[in-house]
Amino acid sequence: MIDRETFVELMSGVCAPVTVVTATTADGRPHGSTVSSFASLSLDPPLVSFALDRASGLLAHLRPGGRVGVNILAAHQQELASAFARPHRGPGLKFDGVTWALRAGLPYLPGSAGWTAGRVERHVDGGDHVLLVVRVEEAEPTSTAPLIYARRVFGTHSRLAVAS
């Protein structure tokens, strides 16, 4: 088995999309977290997946059958990625000072490169993380260059940066 540091270094070289996954708590407060494991899973039915650390405060709000939003961050939204990556003590606090709106009952970050919403179908054990499988119910793609993360820096695909 490889050691943790070698694995972390290996995976830092994999370009990952940067998203902010959102939910609304039972009392209507927004909750969200930066997630870089977002991926397409199936075309028929339309499914996506992402993983959350078992200690994530967001995980408790994303039970099977619950609604979830995914804001695919744009190349210019690095500050949002950092803000939503920080641990906070309660729902809604990461949204302080952030421009957001409710869309389909879920927190939405305007200016994102894309947005989707759906229902959590299931949780899958993934070691220290939980993989969530989501059936997509709504989506809005844009031509905005997306934010990616690799080698511990934010960026975007060079051809997309030129096109923007």
Wavefront OBJ file of the C-alpha trace (Angstrom):
o trace
v 0.000 0.000 0.000
v 1.224 3.519 -0.733
v 1.617 6.148 1.952
v -0.834 9.031 2.342
v 1.597 11.747 1.171
v 2.394 9.914 -2.073
v -1.312 9.451 -2.797
v -2.101 13.119 -2.069
v 0.753 14.249 -4.325
v -0.383 11.924 -7.133
v -3.980 13.155 -6.971
v -2.943 16.827 -6.815
v -1.894 16.424 -10.456
v -5.419 15.524 -11.544
v -7.376 18.546 -12.775
v -10.668 18.725 -10.926
v -13.758 20.851 -11.475
v -14.538 23.251 -8.647
v -18.148 23.368 -7.505
v -20.155 24.626 -4.573
v -22.724 22.025 -3.572
v -25.738 23.517 -1.809
v -28.800 22.535 0.171
v -31.375 24.245 2.319
v -31.771 23.197 5.934
v -35.150 22.177 7.346
v -35.592 25.709 8.723
v -34.764 27.304 5.354
v -31.142 28.355 5.892
v -28.617 27.939 3.038
v -25.803 25.467 3.442
v -22.930 24.836 1.039
v -19.436 23.525 0.587
v -16.716 23.536 -2.058
v -16.457 20.141 -3.763
v -13.897 19.099 -6.386
v -15.081 15.536 -6.969
v -18.116 16.405 -9.126
v -18.504 14.103 -12.135
v -20.968 12.911 -14.727
v -22.068 9.364 -13.942
v -24.821 8.377 -16.390
v -26.622 9.805 -19.398
v -29.699 7.571 -19.124
v -30.895 8.305 -16.519
v -29.030 11.592 -16.044
v -26.887 11.044 -12.948
v -23.982 12.940 -11.425
v -21.866 12.156 -8.399
v -19.666 13.886 -5.870
v -17.997 12.909 -2.612
v -18.164 14.558 0.794
v -15.958 13.955 3.799
v -17.834 12.008 6.473
v -17.256 14.958 8.831
v -18.878 17.451 6.426
v -21.686 19.480 7.962
v -23.388 19.489 4.559
v -23.727 15.698 4.487
v -26.465 15.696 7.155
v -28.629 17.833 4.838
v -28.242 15.560 1.812
v -30.175 12.412 2.644
v -31.556 10.145 -0.110
v -34.623 11.801 -1.607
v -33.431 15.277 -0.616
v -32.769 18.066 -3.101
v -29.281 19.325 -3.861
v -27.826 22.051 -6.069
v -24.433 22.130 -7.726
v -22.919 25.455 -8.795
v -20.099 24.788 -11.257
v -17.816 27.698 -10.490
v -16.494 30.003 -13.198
v -12.801 30.813 -13.627
v -13.325 34.220 -11.944
v -14.907 32.698 -8.785
v -11.750 31.602 -6.953
v -12.670 33.618 -3.855
v -15.999 31.778 -3.598
v -14.209 28.448 -3.866
v -11.924 29.390 -0.989
v -14.741 30.823 1.143
v -16.938 27.733 0.820
v -13.964 25.418 1.456
v -13.408 26.827 4.939
v -15.062 25.034 7.834
v -17.783 27.033 9.551
v -19.783 26.250 12.647
v -23.285 26.591 11.284
v -25.552 26.630 8.242
v -25.726 29.911 6.383
v -22.488 31.408 7.686
v -20.566 30.735 4.475
v -23.187 32.792 2.643
v -22.485 35.954 4.667
v -21.350 38.661 2.240
v -21.942 36.410 -0.797
v -24.381 37.257 -3.594
v -26.763 34.327 -3.928
v -30.397 33.579 -4.694
v -32.867 30.752 -4.258
v -33.376 28.768 -7.426
v -35.697 25.770 -7.390
v -35.597 26.154 -3.610
v -31.797 25.773 -3.494
v -28.961 28.259 -2.989
v -27.673 29.423 -6.377
v -24.504 31.453 -7.036
v -25.021 33.821 -10.014
v -22.190 34.049 -12.503
v -21.304 30.368 -12.231
v -20.209 28.418 -15.297
v -23.137 26.041 -14.877
v -25.807 24.956 -12.469
v -27.719 21.773 -11.821
v -30.200 20.525 -9.279
v -31.598 17.131 -8.488
v -32.413 14.559 -5.863
v -29.947 12.425 -3.955
v -30.558 8.841 -5.062
v -28.142 7.099 -2.726
v -25.027 7.251 -0.613
v -22.137 4.914 -1.364
v -19.389 4.146 1.146
v -16.064 5.588 0.044
v -13.691 5.166 2.979
v -13.336 8.505 4.756
v -15.797 10.004 2.246
v -19.343 9.281 1.121
v -20.137 9.256 -2.592
v -23.527 10.770 -3.379
v -25.366 9.770 -6.539
v -27.768 12.471 -7.737
v -30.513 12.258 -10.379
v -30.404 15.505 -12.350
v -33.765 17.280 -12.628
v -32.669 20.737 -13.828
v -29.556 22.072 -15.536
v -28.242 25.268 -17.044
v -25.012 25.065 -19.035
v -23.177 28.255 -20.054
v -20.187 29.054 -22.251
v -18.335 30.622 -19.285
v -14.885 29.147 -18.614
v -15.016 26.840 -15.566
v -12.749 26.953 -12.547
v -10.451 23.958 -12.127
v -7.999 22.959 -9.421
v -4.675 21.146 -9.859
v -1.291 21.167 -8.123
v -2.916 23.252 -5.354
v -3.734 26.196 -7.652
v -6.910 27.418 -9.335
v -7.088 27.985 -13.076
v -8.991 27.051 -16.189
v -8.286 25.194 -19.410
v -6.016 27.454 -21.496
v -8.161 27.368 -24.655
v -11.234 28.258 -22.602
v -9.363 31.143 -20.978
v -8.526 32.541 -24.417
v -12.130 32.117 -25.620
v -13.632 33.943 -22.623
l 1 2 3 4 5 6 7 8 9 10 11 12 13 14 15 16 17 18 19 20 21 22 23 24 25 26 27 28 29 30 31 32 33 34 35 36 37 38 39 40 41 42 43 44 45 46 47 48 49 50 51 52 53 54 55 56 57 58 59 60 61 62 63 64 65 66 67 68 69 70 71 72 73 74 75 76 77 78 79 80 81 82 83 84 85 86 87 88 89 90 91 92 93 94 95 96 97 98 99 100 101 102 103 104 105 106 107 108 109 110 111 112 113 114 115 116 117 118 119 120 121 122 123 124 125 126 127 128 129 130 131 132 133 134 135 136 137 138 139 140 141 142 143 144 145 146 147 148 149 150 151 152 153 154 155 156 157 158 159 160 161 162 163 164
